[in-house]
Amino acid sequence: MLSFVDGFSAKVWVYFLRQKKETFSMFKKFKALIETRTGRKIKKLGTNNGLEFCETEFNEFCAVNGIARCKTLVGTP
């Protein structure tokens, strides 16, 4: 399960994944959905330090699109 929470409105989107490796492609779909519906860009992404969020491709995508990454400390939920 992958969930996205809007920090401003507290709206939640939940996606069910078969494998963790689907996380990056689902984030790209979510980003397109949100930016199309709202006309606004995602500015920050808070994640844990799970390997699915620490892939080089994911980090490069965020850097190219101007998305600041905020990661939790190791050992915290």
LUMKOL-224491 format. One record per residue (C-alpha): residue number from 1; residue in three letters; x, y, z. Coordinates in Angstrom, 2 decimals. Example, Ala and Ser with C-alpha at 12.3 -4.5 7.8 and 13.67 -1.06 7.14 Angstrom:
+-----+------+---------+---------+---------+
! seq ! type !      xx !      yy !      zz !
+-----+------+---------+---------+---------+
!   1 !  Ala !   12.30 !   -4.50 !    7.80 !
!   2 !  Ser !   13.67 !   -1.06 !    7.14 !
+-----+------+---------+---------+---------+
//
This chain:
+-----+------+---------+---------+---------+
! seq ! type !      xx !      yy !      zz !
+-----+------+---------+---------+---------+
!   1 !  Met !    0.00 !    0.00 !    0.00 !
!   2 !  Leu !    1.25 !    3.49 !   -0.88 !
!   3 !  Ser !   -0.39 !    6.59 !    0.54 !
!   4 !  Phe !    0.06 !   10.26 !   -0.26 !
!   5 !  Val !   -1.12 !   12.93 !    2.18 !
!   6 !  Asp !   -1.52 !   16.59 !    1.28 !
!   7 !  Gly !   -0.04 !   18.54 !    4.18 !
!   8 !  Phe !   -2.32 !   21.55 !    3.57 !
!   9 !  Ser !   -5.73 !   19.95 !    3.09 !
!  10 !  Ala !   -5.01 !   16.61 !    4.82 !
!  11 !  Lys !   -6.53 !   14.84 !    1.81 !
!  12 !  Val !   -5.27 !   11.26 !    1.40 !
!  13 !  Trp !   -4.77 !    9.16 !   -1.73 !
!  14 !  Val !   -4.17 !    5.42 !   -1.32 !
!  15 !  Tyr !   -2.78 !    3.09 !   -3.98 !
!  16 !  Phe !   -2.40 !   -0.66 !   -3.71 !
!  17 !  Leu !    0.84 !   -2.04 !   -5.13 !
!  18 !  Arg !    1.75 !   -5.60 !   -5.95 !
!  19 !  Gln !    5.47 !   -4.93 !   -5.32 !
!  20 !  Lys !    7.49 !   -2.10 !   -3.81 !
!  21 !  Lys !    9.28 !   -1.55 !   -7.11 !
!  22 !  Glu !    6.02 !   -0.04 !   -8.45 !
!  23 !  Thr !    6.41 !    2.95 !   -6.11 !
!  24 !  Phe !    8.30 !    5.22 !   -8.52 !
!  25 !  Ser !    5.93 !    4.68 !  -11.45 !
!  26 !  Met !    2.92 !    5.24 !   -9.16 !
!  27 !  Phe !    4.44 !    8.48 !   -7.86 !
!  28 !  Lys !    4.87 !    9.74 !  -11.44 !
!  29 !  Lys !    1.19 !    8.96 !  -12.15 !
!  30 !  Phe !    0.14 !   10.65 !   -8.91 !
!  31 !  Lys !    2.24 !   13.73 !   -9.73 !
!  32 !  Ala !    0.63 !   14.01 !  -13.17 !
!  33 !  Leu !   -2.86 !   13.64 !  -11.67 !
!  34 !  Ile !   -2.36 !   16.29 !   -9.01 !
!  35 !  Glu !   -0.64 !   18.81 !  -11.27 !
!  36 !  Thr !   -3.33 !   18.39 !  -13.94 !
!  37 !  Arg !   -6.25 !   18.73 !  -11.52 !
!  38 !  Thr !   -4.90 !   21.60 !   -9.45 !
!  39 !  Gly !   -2.61 !   23.42 !  -11.88 !
!  40 !  Arg !   -0.01 !   23.51 !   -9.10 !
!  41 !  Lys !    3.29 !   21.67 !   -8.80 !
!  42 !  Ile !    4.41 !   19.34 !   -6.03 !
!  43 !  Lys !    7.10 !   21.19 !   -4.07 !
!  44 !  Lys !    8.02 !   18.81 !   -1.24 !
!  45 !  Leu !    7.92 !   15.07 !   -0.77 !
!  46 !  Gly !    8.28 !   13.58 !    2.69 !
!  47 !  Thr !    9.19 !    9.90 !    2.82 !
!  48 !  Asn !   10.76 !    7.31 !    5.04 !
!  49 !  Asn !   14.19 !    5.94 !    4.16 !
!  50 !  Gly !   12.76 !    2.86 !    2.46 !
!  51 !  Leu !   14.79 !    1.59 !   -0.46 !
!  52 !  Glu !   11.88 !    2.22 !   -2.82 !
!  53 !  Phe !   12.26 !    5.98 !   -2.16 !
!  54 !  Cys !   16.07 !    6.08 !   -2.23 !
!  55 !  Glu !   16.64 !    4.83 !   -5.77 !
!  56 !  Thr !   18.88 !    7.02 !   -7.93 !
!  57 !  Glu !   16.18 !    7.31 !  -10.60 !
!  58 !  Phe !   13.64 !    8.57 !   -8.02 !
!  59 !  Asn !   16.09 !   11.12 !   -6.62 !
!  60 !  Glu !   17.04 !   12.38 !  -10.08 !
!  61 !  Phe !   13.37 !   12.72 !  -11.08 !
!  62 !  Cys !   12.67 !   14.83 !   -8.01 !
!  63 !  Ala !   15.76 !   17.00 !   -8.61 !
!  64 !  Val !   14.83 !   17.63 !  -12.26 !
!  65 !  Asn !   11.24 !   18.52 !  -11.30 !
!  66 !  Gly !   12.23 !   20.78 !   -8.39 !
!  67 !  Ile !   10.76 !   18.57 !   -5.68 !
!  68 !  Ala !   12.52 !   18.94 !   -2.33 !
!  69 !  Arg !   12.99 !   15.63 !   -0.50 !
!  70 !  Cys !   12.42 !   15.37 !    3.26 !
!  71 !  Lys !   13.32 !   11.97 !    4.73 !
!  72 !  Thr !   12.54 !   10.71 !    8.22 !
!  73 !  Leu !   15.28 !    9.71 !   10.61 !
!  74 !  Val !   16.28 !    6.07 !   10.66 !
!  75 !  Gly !   14.29 !    4.08 !   13.22 !
!  76 !  Thr !   11.29 !    6.42 !   13.26 !
!  77 !  Pro !    7.91 !    5.68 !   11.68 !
+-----+------+---------+---------+---------+
//
